[in-house]
Amino acid sequence: MLAAAIGFAAALTASAADSKENWNTLCARCHGEDGRGQTNIGKKLGAKDYTDPKIQDALTDAAAFKATKEGLKDKDGKTLMKPYDNLSDSDIQGLVAYLRTFKK
């Protein structure tokens, strides 16, 4: 029983580390490593500040998942965020969970 619990905890830790690595590799260019969206590209595209509780509260996990999987376009059809359809659903769920850690 203890071995199973330790194995589960190790899997969660590895998953969290993978999510952080995915964020830093795929998302930080626009959203910033800190989730504030204050990078040059993030400012240009209007990336939201995910440290803001109001922004976090307005964003459902389902909407964040969909935006990551399918990408985002503005009302004129301009791509704001490319789709990451090469990520597994589990990877995307990990990114959404990591995004939630920015909330202050």
N, CA, C and O atoms as a printed pandas DataFrame, in Angstrom:
     atom_number atom_name residue_name chain_id  residue_number  x_coord  y_coord  z_coord
0              1         N          MET        A               1    0.823   -1.190    0.000
1              2        CA          MET        A               1    0.000    0.000    0.000
2              3         C          MET        A               1    0.872    1.262    0.000
3              4         O          MET        A               1    0.625    2.188   -0.772
4              5         N          LEU        A               2    1.872    1.295    0.850
5              6        CA          LEU        A               2    2.764    2.445    0.917
6              7         C          LEU        A               2    3.520    2.615   -0.396
7              8         O          LEU        A               2    3.714    3.739   -0.858
8              9         N          ALA        A               3    3.941    1.522   -0.991
9             10        CA          ALA        A               3    4.662    1.594   -2.265
10            11         C          ALA        A               3    3.775    2.181   -3.353
11            12         O          ALA        A               3    4.244    2.960   -4.183
12            13         N          ALA        A               4    2.502    1.815   -3.356
13            14        CA          ALA        A               4    1.565    2.359   -4.353
14            15         C          ALA        A               4    1.384    3.858   -4.150
15            16         O          ALA        A               4    1.338    4.613   -5.121
16            17         N          ALA        A               5    1.282    4.288   -2.909
17            18        CA          ALA        A               5    1.123    5.719   -2.626
18            19         C          ALA        A               5    2.365    6.499   -3.036
19            20         O          ALA        A               5    2.258    7.600   -3.576
20            21         N          ILE        A               6    3.528    5.942   -2.785
21            22        CA          ILE        A               6    4.774    6.610   -3.180
22            23         C          ILE        A               6    4.876    6.673   -4.698
23            24         O          ILE        A               6    5.294    7.690   -5.252
24            25         N          GLY        A               7    4.497    5.598   -5.367
25            26        CA          GLY        A               7    4.511    5.578   -6.831
26            27         C          GLY        A               7    3.563    6.610   -7.411
27            28         O          GLY        A               7    3.902    7.290   -8.380
28            29         N          PHE        A               8    2.376    6.734   -6.827
29            30        CA          PHE        A               8    1.398    7.724   -7.289
30            31         C          PHE        A               8    1.924    9.137   -7.088
31            32         O          PHE        A               8    1.791    9.981   -7.974
32            33         N          ALA        A               9    2.520    9.400   -5.930
33            34        CA          ALA        A               9    3.081   10.728   -5.654
34            35         C          ALA        A               9    4.208   11.043   -6.627
35            36         O          ALA        A               9    4.328   12.182   -7.079
36            37         N          ALA        A              10    5.022   10.074   -6.951
37            38        CA          ALA        A              10    6.117   10.290   -7.908
38            39         C          ALA        A              10    5.566   10.589   -9.291
39            40         O          ALA        A              10    6.104   11.435  -10.005
40            41         N          ALA        A              11    4.500    9.904   -9.676
41            42        CA          ALA        A              11    3.876   10.156  -10.979
42            43         C          ALA        A              11    3.306   11.565  -11.039
43            44         O          ALA        A              11    3.433   12.239  -12.061
44            45         N          LEU        A              12    2.682   12.019   -9.959
45            46        CA          LEU        A              12    2.143   13.379   -9.921
46            47         C          LEU        A              12    3.261   14.411  -10.024
47            48         O          LEU        A              12    3.121   15.412  -10.728
48            49         N          THR        A              13    4.357   14.174   -9.332
49            50        CA          THR        A              13    5.483   15.095   -9.379
50            51         C          THR        A              13    6.073   15.148  -10.781
51            52         O          THR        A              13    6.376   16.229  -11.286
52            53         N          ALA        A              14    6.237   13.985  -11.413
53            54        CA          ALA        A              14    6.763   13.953  -12.772
54            55         C          ALA        A              14    5.811   14.661  -13.719
55            56         O          ALA        A              14    6.244   15.380  -14.619
56            57         N          SER        A              15    4.516   14.459  -13.519
57            58        CA          SER        A              15    3.516   15.099  -14.376
58            59         C          SER        A              15    3.566   16.619  -14.225
59            60         O          SER        A              15    3.486   17.345  -15.216
60            61         N          ALA        A              16    3.697   17.096  -13.002
61            62        CA          ALA        A              16    3.781   18.538  -12.762
62            63         C          ALA        A              16    5.040   19.106  -13.405
63            64         O          ALA        A              16    5.014   20.195  -13.978
64            65         N          ALA        A              17    6.139   18.369  -13.309
65            66        CA          ALA        A              17    7.384   18.819  -13.929
66            67         C          ALA        A              17    7.231   18.858  -15.445
67            68         O          ALA        A              17    7.703   19.794  -16.089
68            69         N          ASP        A              18    6.578   17.855  -16.017
69            70        CA          ASP        A              18    6.334   17.831  -17.462
70            71         C          ASP        A              18    5.462   19.007  -17.875
71            72         O          ASP        A              18    5.715   19.627  -18.908
72            73         N          SER        A              19    4.452   19.323  -17.095
73            74        CA          SER        A              19    3.556   20.437  -17.410
74            75         C          SER        A              19    4.316   21.757  -17.379
75            76         O          SER        A              19    4.116   22.607  -18.247
76            77         N          LYS        A              20    5.175   21.934  -16.403
77            78        CA          LYS        A              20    5.976   23.159  -16.332
78            79         C          LYS        A              20    6.900   23.243  -17.536
79            80         O          LYS        A              20    7.050   24.309  -18.134
80            81         N          GLU        A              21    7.517   22.133  -17.891
81            82        CA          GLU        A              21    8.405   22.118  -19.055
82            83         C          GLU        A              21    7.617   22.426  -20.332
83            84         O          GLU        A              21    8.080   23.198  -21.172
84            85         N          ASN        A              22    6.432   21.831  -20.484
85            86        CA          ASN        A              22    5.588   22.129  -21.647
86            87         C          ASN        A              22    5.216   23.605  -21.677
87            88         O          ASN        A              22    5.258   24.237  -22.732
88            89         N          TRP        A              23    4.852   24.155  -20.524
89            90        CA          TRP        A              23    4.493   25.574  -20.461
90            91         C          TRP        A              23    5.673   26.429  -20.930
91            92         O          TRP        A              23    5.522   27.300  -21.787
92            93         N          ASN        A              24    6.844   26.164  -20.357
93            94        CA          ASN        A              24    8.011   26.974  -20.684
94            95         C          ASN        A              24    8.422   26.826  -22.147
95            96         O          ASN        A              24    8.942   27.770  -22.742
96            97         N          THR        A              25    8.195   25.664  -22.723
97            98        CA          THR        A              25    8.552   25.414  -24.117
98            99         C          THR        A              25    7.512   25.956  -25.084
99           100         O          THR        A              25    7.864   26.540  -26.109
100          101         N          LEU        A              26    6.234   25.769  -24.769
101          102        CA          LEU        A              26    5.161   26.054  -25.724
102          103         C          LEU        A              26    4.392   27.349  -25.454
103          104         O          LEU        A              26    3.893   27.976  -26.388
104          105         N          CYS        A              27    4.295   27.747  -24.205
105          106        CA          CYS        A              27    3.383   28.835  -23.834
106          107         C          CYS        A              27    4.077   30.118  -23.397
107          108         O          CYS        A              27    3.563   31.217  -23.604
108          109         N          ALA        A              28    5.248   29.966  -22.792
109          110        CA          ALA        A              28    5.911   31.114  -22.161
110          111         C          ALA        A              28    6.303   32.202  -23.152
111          112         O          ALA        A              28    6.411   33.367  -22.769
112          113         N          ARG        A              29    6.513   31.856  -24.391
113          114        CA          ARG        A              29    6.903   32.866  -25.379
114          115         C          ARG        A              29    5.871   34.001  -25.429
115          116         O          ARG        A              29    6.236   35.169  -25.562
116          117         N          CYS        A              30    4.611   33.661  -25.324
117          118        CA          CYS        A              30    3.536   34.669  -25.339
118          119         C          CYS        A              30    3.018   34.975  -23.934
119          120         O          CYS        A              30    2.824   36.137  -23.578
120          121         N          HIS        A              31    2.796   33.937  -23.148
121          122        CA          HIS        A              31    2.159   34.105  -21.837
122          123         C          HIS        A              31    3.149   34.392  -20.719
123          124         O          HIS        A              31    2.748   34.769  -19.618
124          125         N          GLY        A              32    4.446   34.217  -20.992
125          126        CA          GLY        A              32    5.473   34.440  -19.984
126          127         C          GLY        A              32    5.604   33.254  -19.048
127          128         O          GLY        A              32    4.638   32.532  -18.804
128          129         N          GLU        A              33    6.804   33.060  -18.527
129          130        CA          GLU        A              33    7.007   31.970  -17.572
130          131         C          GLU        A              33    6.169   32.166  -16.324
131          132         O          GLU        A              33    5.834   31.202  -15.636
132          133         N          ASP        A              34    5.828   33.426  -16.030
133          134        CA          ASP        A              34    5.039   33.744  -14.834
134          135         C          ASP        A              34    3.545   33.848  -15.110
135          136         O          ASP        A              34    2.766   34.109  -14.194
136          137         N          GLY        A              35    3.131   33.646  -16.373
137          138        CA          GLY        A              35    1.707   33.675  -16.713
138          139         C          GLY        A              35    1.107   35.062  -16.842
139          140         O          GLY        A              35   -0.108   35.180  -17.004
140          141         N          ARG        A              36    1.897   36.101  -16.779
141          142        CA          ARG        A              36    1.368   37.471  -16.817
142          143         C          ARG        A              36    1.083   37.982  -18.231
143          144         O          ARG        A              36    0.371   38.973  -18.390
144          145         N          GLY        A              37    1.628   37.322  -19.261
145          146        CA          GLY        A              37    1.379   37.748  -20.640
146          147         C          GLY        A              37    2.099   39.021  -21.027
147          148         O          GLY        A              37    1.713   39.681  -21.991
148          149         N          GLN        A              38    3.146   39.379  -20.286
149          150        CA          GLN        A              38    3.834   40.645  -20.516
150          151         C          GLN        A              38    5.071   40.498  -21.406
151          152         O          GLN        A              38    5.993   41.310  -21.322
152          153         N          THR        A              39    5.096   39.481  -22.244
153          154        CA          THR        A              39    6.169   39.362  -23.227
154          155         C          THR        A              39    5.837   40.285  -24.396
155          156         O          THR        A              39    4.710   40.769  -24.504
156          157         N          ASN        A              40    6.800   40.529  -25.260
157          158        CA          ASN        A              40    6.532   41.383  -26.419
158          159         C          ASN        A              40    5.390   40.820  -27.265
159          160         O          ASN        A              40    4.482   41.551  -27.662
160          161         N          ILE        A              41    5.443   39.531  -27.532
161          162        CA          ILE        A              41    4.384   38.910  -28.338
162          163         C          ILE        A              41    3.068   38.899  -27.568
163          164         O          ILE        A              41    2.009   39.177  -28.130
164          165         N          GLY        A              42    3.144   38.578  -26.282
165          166        CA          GLY        A              42    1.935   38.561  -25.456
166          167         C          GLY        A              42    1.226   39.901  -25.430
167          168         O          GLY        A              42    0.000   39.965  -25.514
168          169         N          LYS        A              43    1.996   40.970  -25.313
169          170        CA          LYS        A              43    1.406   42.318  -25.322
170          171         C          LYS        A              43    0.768   42.616  -26.674
171          172         O          LYS        A              43   -0.326   43.175  -26.746
172          173         N          LYS        A              44    1.459   42.240  -27.737
173          174        CA          LYS        A              44    0.944   42.494  -29.088
174          175         C          LYS        A              44   -0.365   41.747  -29.339
175          176         O          LYS        A              44   -1.271   42.274  -29.984
176          177         N          LEU        A              45   -0.460   40.529  -28.830
177          178        CA          LEU        A              45   -1.645   39.700  -29.072
178          179         C          LEU        A              45   -2.709   39.836  -27.992
179          180         O          LEU        A              45   -3.789   39.258  -28.114
180          181         N          GLY        A              46   -2.421   40.588  -26.941
181          182        CA          GLY        A              46   -3.398   40.767  -25.871
182          183         C          GLY        A              46   -3.526   39.567  -24.948
183          184         O          GLY        A              46   -4.618   39.267  -24.466
184          185         N          ALA        A              47   -2.409   38.872  -24.695
185          186        CA          ALA        A              47   -2.439   37.720  -23.787
186          187         C          ALA        A              47   -2.903   38.171  -22.405
187          188         O          ALA        A              47   -2.516   39.235  -21.921
188          189         N          LYS        A              48   -3.723   37.361  -21.794
189          190        CA          LYS        A              48   -4.284   37.707  -20.481
190          191         C          LYS        A              48   -3.289   37.435  -19.361
191          192         O          LYS        A              48   -2.382   36.616  -19.503
192          193         N          ASP        A              49   -3.473   38.127  -18.260
193          194        CA          ASP        A              49   -2.652   37.958  -17.068
194          195         C          ASP        A              49   -3.287   36.870  -16.207
195          196         O          ASP        A              49   -4.277   37.109  -15.516
196          197         N          TYR        A              50   -2.706   35.673  -16.258
197          198        CA          TYR        A              50   -3.275   34.545  -15.523
198          199         C          TYR        A              50   -2.954   34.570  -14.040
199          200         O          TYR        A              50   -3.327   33.644  -13.320
200          201         N          THR        A              51   -2.268   35.610  -13.558
201          202        CA          THR        A              51   -2.116   35.771  -12.113
202          203         C          THR        A              51   -3.326   36.504  -11.527
203          204         O          THR        A              51   -3.516   36.517  -10.311
204          205         N          ASP        A              52   -4.132   37.106  -12.380
205          206        CA          ASP        A              52   -5.310   37.873  -11.962
206          207         C          ASP        A              52   -6.458   36.915  -11.623
207          208         O          ASP        A              52   -6.926   36.184  -12.495
208          209         N          PRO        A              53   -6.912   36.912  -10.375
209          210        CA          PRO        A              53   -7.996   36.002   -9.985
210          211         C          PRO        A              53   -9.266   36.168  -10.830
211          212         O          PRO        A              53   -9.963   35.189  -11.093
212          213         N          LYS        A              54   -9.567   37.388  -11.251
213          214        CA          LYS        A              54  -10.765   37.605  -12.063
214          215         C          LYS        A              54  -10.635   36.923  -13.416
215          216         O          LYS        A              54  -11.601   36.346  -13.914
216          217         N          ILE        A              55   -9.452   36.982  -14.015
217          218        CA          ILE        A              55   -9.205   36.305  -15.297
218          219         C          ILE        A              55   -9.311   34.803  -15.092
219          220         O          ILE        A              55   -9.941   34.107  -15.888
220          221         N          GLN        A              56   -8.706   34.308  -14.041
221          222        CA          GLN        A              56   -8.753   32.869  -13.747
222          223         C          GLN        A              56  -10.193   32.401  -13.519
223          224         O          GLN        A              56  -10.603   31.357  -14.026
224          225         N          ASP        A              57  -10.945   33.176  -12.760
225          226        CA          ASP        A              57  -12.320   32.780  -12.444
226          227         C          ASP        A              57  -13.220   32.774  -13.677
227          228         O          ASP        A              57  -14.164   31.988  -13.760
228          229         N          ALA        A              58  -12.921   33.656  -14.635
229          230        CA          ALA        A              58  -13.734   33.744  -15.846
230          231         C          ALA        A              58  -13.393   32.654  -16.865
231          232         O          ALA        A              58  -14.173   32.400  -17.782
232          233         N          LEU        A              59  -12.245   32.017  -16.712
233          234        CA          LEU        A              59  -11.784   31.008  -17.661
234          235         C          LEU        A              59  -12.075   29.615  -17.115
235          236         O          LEU        A              59  -11.521   29.214  -16.091
236          237         N          THR        A              60  -12.933   28.889  -17.794
237          238        CA          THR        A              60  -13.208   27.513  -17.362
238          239         C          THR        A              60  -12.087   26.604  -17.851
239          240         O          THR        A              60  -11.383   26.910  -18.813
240          241         N          ASP        A              61  -11.945   25.482  -17.161
241          242        CA          ASP        A              61  -10.963   24.493  -17.600
242          243         C          ASP        A              61  -11.292   24.016  -19.019
243          244         O          ASP        A              61  -10.390   23.809  -19.831
244          245         N          ALA        A              62  -12.570   23.845  -19.309
245          246        CA          ALA        A              62  -12.985   23.384  -20.640
246          247         C          ALA        A              62  -12.587   24.394  -21.722
247          248         O          ALA        A              62  -12.134   24.004  -22.798
248          249         N          ALA        A              63  -12.754   25.676  -21.441
249          250        CA          ALA        A              63  -12.385   26.712  -22.414
250          251         C          ALA        A              63  -10.870   26.760  -22.607
251          252         O          ALA        A              63  -10.394   26.916  -23.732
252          253         N          ALA        A              64  -10.118   26.629  -21.527
253          254        CA          ALA        A              64   -8.652   26.621  -21.628
254          255         C          ALA        A              64   -8.184   25.401  -22.409
255          256         O          ALA        A              64   -7.273   25.497  -23.232
256          257         N          PHE        A              65   -8.805   24.258  -22.150
257          258        CA          PHE        A              65   -8.465   23.027  -22.867
258          259         C          PHE        A              65   -8.743   23.200  -24.361
259          260         O          PHE        A              65   -7.900   22.877  -25.197
260          261         N          LYS        A              66   -9.920   23.705  -24.684
261          262        CA          LYS        A              66  -10.311   23.885  -26.089
262          263         C          LYS        A              66   -9.378   24.866  -26.800
263          264         O          LYS        A              66   -8.969   24.616  -27.934
264          265         N          ALA        A              67   -9.041   25.971  -26.149
265          266        CA          ALA        A              67   -8.153   26.954  -26.761
266          267         C          ALA        A              67   -6.784   26.348  -27.040
267          268         O          ALA        A              67   -6.175   26.625  -28.074
268          269         N          THR        A              68   -6.306   25.527  -26.127
269          270        CA          THR        A              68   -5.006   24.892  -26.311
270          271         C          THR        A              68   -5.064   23.861  -27.435
271          272         O          THR        A              68   -4.164   23.798  -28.272
272          273         N          LYS        A              69   -6.105   23.068  -27.452
273          274        CA          LYS        A              69   -6.245   21.996  -28.452
274          275         C          LYS        A              69   -6.533   22.550  -29.848
275          276         O          LYS        A              69   -5.970   22.081  -30.838
276          277         N          GLU        A              70   -7.417   23.556  -29.919
277          278        CA          GLU        A              70   -7.897   24.042  -31.214
278          279         C          GLU        A              70   -7.325   25.395  -31.620
279          280         O          GLU        A              70   -7.474   25.802  -32.773
280          281         N          GLY        A              71   -6.673   26.101  -30.698
281          282        CA          GLY        A              71   -6.154   27.423  -30.984
282          283         C          GLY        A              71   -7.230   28.483  -30.807
283          284         O          GLY        A              71   -8.387   28.177  -30.519
284          285         N          LEU        A              72   -6.824   29.744  -30.986
285          286        CA          LEU        A              72   -7.744   30.878  -30.840
286          287         C          LEU        A              72   -7.589   31.824  -32.024
287          288         O          LEU        A              72   -6.486   32.050  -32.520
288          289         N          LYS        A              73   -8.709   32.366  -32.462
289          290        CA          LYS        A              73   -8.711   33.390  -33.510
290          291         C          LYS        A              73   -9.510   34.581  -33.014
291          292         O          LYS        A              73  -10.406   34.442  -32.182
292          293         N          ASP        A              74   -9.172   35.765  -33.541
293          294        CA          ASP        A              74   -9.960   36.932  -33.189
294          295         C          ASP        A              74  -11.211   36.984  -34.066
295          296         O          ASP        A              74  -11.424   36.099  -34.894
296          297         N          LYS        A              75  -12.031   38.007  -33.890
297          298        CA          LYS        A              75  -13.299   38.105  -34.613
298          299         C          LYS        A              75  -13.112   38.219  -36.122
299          300         O          LYS        A              75  -14.029   37.925  -36.890
300          301         N          ASP        A              76  -11.906   38.652  -36.553
301          302        CA          ASP        A              76  -11.620   38.769  -37.980
302          303         C          ASP        A              76  -10.967   37.517  -38.559
303          304         O          ASP        A              76  -10.634   37.473  -39.743
304          305         N          GLY        A              77  -10.791   36.512  -37.724
305          306        CA          GLY        A              77  -10.209   35.251  -38.180
306          307         C          GLY        A              77   -8.692   35.189  -38.087
307          308         O          GLY        A              77   -8.084   34.209  -38.518
308          309         N          LYS        A              78   -8.072   36.234  -37.523
309          310        CA          LYS        A              78   -6.619   36.235  -37.351
310          311         C          LYS        A              78   -6.247   35.288  -36.205
311          312         O          LYS        A              78   -6.863   35.316  -35.140
312          313         N          THR        A              79   -5.243   34.462  -36.437
313          314        CA          THR        A              79   -4.805   33.517  -35.418
314          315         C          THR        A              79   -4.120   34.258  -34.276
315          316         O          THR        A              79   -3.138   34.971  -34.481
316          317         N          LEU        A              80   -4.648   34.078  -33.083
317          318        CA          LEU        A              80   -4.040   34.635  -31.875
318          319         C          LEU        A              80   -3.170   33.593  -31.184
319          320         O          LEU        A              80   -2.144   33.917  -30.587
320          321         N          MET        A              81   -3.600   32.330  -31.278
321          322        CA          MET        A              81   -2.856   31.233  -30.676
322          323         C          MET        A              81   -3.013   30.022  -31.569
323          324         O          MET        A              81   -4.128   29.632  -31.917
324          325         N          LYS        A              82   -1.895   29.431  -31.937
325          326        CA          LYS        A              82   -1.973   28.255  -32.796
326          327         C          LYS        A              82   -2.454   27.054  -31.985
327          328         O          LYS        A              82   -2.261   27.000  -30.771
328          329         N          PRO        A              83   -3.078   26.099  -32.658
329          330        CA          PRO        A              83   -3.531   24.902  -31.945
330          331         C          PRO        A              83   -2.347   24.003  -31.583
331          332         O          PRO        A              83   -1.372   23.907  -32.328
332          333         N          TYR        A              84   -2.450   23.368  -30.461
333          334        CA          TYR        A              84   -1.457   22.378  -30.042
334          335         C          TYR        A              84   -2.091   21.001  -30.087
335          336         O          TYR        A              84   -2.167   20.296  -29.080
336          337         N          ASP        A              85   -2.546   20.634  -31.277
337          338        CA          ASP        A              85   -3.220   19.351  -31.458
338          339         C          ASP        A              85   -2.246   18.175  -31.415
339          340         O          ASP        A              85   -2.672   17.021  -31.459
340          341         N          ASN        A              86   -0.948   18.453  -31.329
341          342        CA          ASN        A              86    0.040   17.394  -31.197
342          343         C          ASN        A              86    0.206   16.944  -29.744
343          344         O          ASN        A              86    0.846   15.926  -29.480
344          345         N          LEU        A              87   -0.362   17.693  -28.811
345          346        CA          LEU        A              87   -0.307   17.309  -27.396
346          347         C          LEU        A              87   -1.421   16.322  -27.077
347          348         O          LEU        A              87   -2.510   16.389  -27.648
348          349         N          SER        A              88   -1.138   15.417  -26.169
349          350        CA          SER        A              88   -2.182   14.493  -25.715
350          351         C          SER        A              88   -3.172   15.247  -24.836
351          352         O          SER        A              88   -2.862   16.315  -24.309
352          353         N          ASP        A              89   -4.356   14.684  -24.685
353          354        CA          ASP        A              89   -5.343   15.296  -23.794
354          355         C          ASP        A              89   -4.779   15.418  -22.376
355          356         O          ASP        A              89   -5.037   16.402  -21.682
356          357         N          SER        A              90   -4.016   14.423  -21.957
357          358        CA          SER        A              90   -3.403   14.446  -20.632
358          359         C          SER        A              90   -2.396   15.589  -20.509
359          360         O          SER        A              90   -2.330   16.253  -19.474
360          361         N          ASP        A              91   -1.609   15.819  -21.571
361          362        CA          ASP        A              91   -0.663   16.936  -21.552
362          363         C          ASP        A              91   -1.395   18.272  -21.451
363          364         O          ASP        A              91   -0.972   19.163  -20.714
364          365         N          ILE        A              92   -2.489   18.407  -22.190
365          366        CA          ILE        A              92   -3.251   19.657  -22.162
366          367         C          ILE        A              92   -3.886   19.856  -20.787
367          368         O          ILE        A              92   -3.885   20.970  -20.263
368          369         N          GLN        A              93   -4.421   18.798  -20.204
369          370        CA          GLN        A              93   -4.993   18.908  -18.864
370          371         C          GLN        A              93   -3.914   19.333  -17.866
371          372         O          GLN        A              93   -4.190   20.096  -16.940
372          373         N          GLY        A              94   -2.691   18.843  -18.051
373          374        CA          GLY        A              94   -1.579   19.245  -17.195
374          375         C          GLY        A              94   -1.248   20.715  -17.362
375          376         O          GLY        A              94   -0.954   21.404  -16.385
376          377         N          LEU        A              95   -1.294   21.206  -18.612
377          378        CA          LEU        A              95   -1.049   22.627  -18.850
378          379         C          LEU        A              95   -2.121   23.497  -18.196
379          380         O          LEU        A              95   -1.818   24.543  -17.622
380          381         N          VAL        A              96   -3.366   23.058  -18.288
381          382        CA          VAL        A              96   -4.461   23.813  -17.662
382          383         C          VAL        A              96   -4.259   23.838  -16.143
383          384         O          VAL        A              96   -4.434   24.878  -15.508
384          385         N          ALA        A              97   -3.897   22.708  -15.574
385          386        CA          ALA        A              97   -3.647   22.661  -14.129
386          387         C          ALA        A              97   -2.461   23.566  -13.761
387          388         O          ALA        A              97   -2.487   24.238  -12.730
388          389         N          TYR        A              98   -1.433   23.578  -14.600
389          390        CA          TYR        A              98   -0.276   24.444  -14.338
390          391         C          TYR        A              98   -0.673   25.897  -14.441
391          392         O          TYR        A              98   -0.247   26.713  -13.624
392          393         N          LEU        A              99   -1.483   26.240  -15.433
393          394        CA          LEU        A              99   -1.980   27.611  -15.585
394          395         C          LEU        A              99   -2.679   28.072  -14.295
395          396         O          LEU        A              99   -2.564   29.233  -13.904
396          397         N          ARG        A             100   -3.388   27.175  -13.654
397          398        CA          ARG        A             100   -4.119   27.516  -12.418
398          399         C          ARG        A             100   -3.176   27.876  -11.274
399          400         O          ARG        A             100   -3.584   28.556  -10.333
400          401         N          THR        A             101   -1.922   27.430  -11.339
401          402        CA          THR        A             101   -0.977   27.729  -10.254
402          403         C          THR        A             101   -0.545   29.193  -10.253
403          404         O          THR        A             101    0.038   29.659   -9.275
404          405         N          PHE        A             102   -0.821   29.927  -11.332
405          406        CA          PHE        A             102   -0.432   31.334  -11.400
406          407         C          PHE        A             102   -1.360   32.253  -10.619
407          408         O          PHE        A             102   -0.990   33.380  -10.293
408          409         N          LYS        A             103   -2.555   31.781  -10.321
409          410        CA          LYS        A             103   -3.549   32.625   -9.642
410          411         C          LYS        A             103   -3.022   33.098   -8.307
411          412         O          LYS        A             103   -2.556   32.299   -7.494
412          413         N          LYS        A             104   -3.097   34.403   -8.080
413          414        CA          LYS        A             104   -2.624   34.994   -6.816
414          415         C          LYS        A             104   -3.752   35.114   -5.818
415          416         O          LYS        A             104   -3.541   35.589   -4.701
